[in-house]
């Protein structure tokens, strides 16, 4: 039996501090986590206006992280060591 790469990922729950547009193809968003100034940032897929609105309105966001260079070509090879993509699975608004 073959397992997908997603079978090995672990969902995490995050709180978003700030969000803005990113111009890297389908990765339209860059956002940072609470607490403010924590230094943790992610790229995410989708149109910035829609995704940022949901990310900043949600109390929590559920998803998983994956290395940027798993599916994308870096501008510089060092990006592989510090850029991560957050794959959004669900928004919790309550």
C-alpha positions as CSV (number, residue, x, y, z in Angstrom):
1,X,0.0,0.0,0.0
2,X,1.4,3.4,-1.0
3,X,0.7,6.4,1.3
4,X,0.6,9.9,0.1
5,X,3.0,12.5,1.4
6,X,0.0,14.1,3.1
7,X,-0.4,11.0,5.2
8,X,2.9,11.8,6.9
9,X,2.0,15.4,7.7
10,X,0.7,16.5,11.0
11,X,-2.0,19.1,11.3
12,X,-1.2,22.1,13.4
13,X,-3.4,24.9,14.7
14,X,-2.1,28.5,14.3
15,X,-3.2,32.1,15.0
16,X,-2.4,34.7,12.4
17,X,-1.0,38.1,13.3
18,X,-0.7,39.8,9.9
19,X,-1.2,38.9,6.2
20,X,-0.3,40.5,2.9
21,X,0.0,39.8,-0.9
22,X,2.9,37.8,-2.3
23,X,3.7,37.6,-6.0
24,X,5.1,34.1,-6.5
25,X,2.7,32.4,-8.9
26,X,-0.1,30.5,-7.1
27,X,1.4,31.5,-3.8
28,X,-0.4,34.8,-3.4
29,X,-0.1,35.3,0.4
30,X,2.6,35.7,3.0
31,X,1.5,35.8,6.7
32,X,3.0,35.9,10.2
33,X,1.9,34.2,13.3
34,X,0.9,35.4,16.8
35,X,2.4,36.5,19.0
36,X,3.5,39.6,17.1
37,X,7.2,39.6,16.4
38,X,7.5,35.8,16.8
39,X,9.4,35.7,13.5
40,X,7.4,32.8,12.1
41,X,6.0,33.4,8.6
42,X,4.5,31.3,5.9
43,X,3.5,31.5,2.2
44,X,0.0,30.2,1.2
45,X,-1.9,29.5,-2.0
46,X,-4.7,31.6,-3.2
47,X,-5.8,35.2,-4.0
48,X,-4.5,37.5,-1.3
49,X,-7.7,39.5,-0.8
50,X,-9.8,36.3,-0.1
51,X,-7.2,34.3,1.8
52,X,-6.0,37.2,4.0
53,X,-9.5,38.2,4.9
54,X,-10.2,34.6,6.2
55,X,-6.8,34.3,7.9
56,X,-7.1,37.5,9.8
57,X,-10.8,37.0,10.7
58,X,-10.4,33.4,11.9
59,X,-9.6,32.7,15.6
60,X,-7.5,29.7,14.5
61,X,-6.4,28.1,11.3
62,X,-5.8,24.4,10.8
63,X,-3.4,23.0,8.3
64,X,0.1,21.7,7.8
65,X,3.4,23.1,6.7
66,X,5.7,21.8,4.0
67,X,9.1,22.9,2.7
68,X,8.9,25.6,0.0
69,X,11.3,23.7,-2.3
70,X,9.2,20.6,-2.2
71,X,6.9,22.0,-4.9
72,X,8.4,25.4,-5.9
73,X,11.6,26.6,-7.5
74,X,13.5,29.0,-5.2
75,X,14.8,32.4,-6.3
76,X,17.9,31.6,-4.3
77,X,18.9,28.1,-3.0
78,X,19.1,29.4,0.6
79,X,15.3,29.9,0.5
80,X,14.9,26.2,0.9
81,X,16.2,26.4,4.5
82,X,13.8,29.0,5.8
83,X,10.7,29.4,3.6
84,X,7.7,27.2,4.4
85,X,4.3,26.9,2.8
86,X,1.2,26.5,5.0
87,X,-1.5,24.3,3.4
88,X,-4.8,25.6,4.8
89,X,-7.3,22.9,5.6
90,X,-9.9,24.8,7.7
91,X,-10.7,28.2,9.3
92,X,-12.2,28.3,12.8
93,X,-14.2,31.5,13.2
94,X,-15.9,30.9,16.6
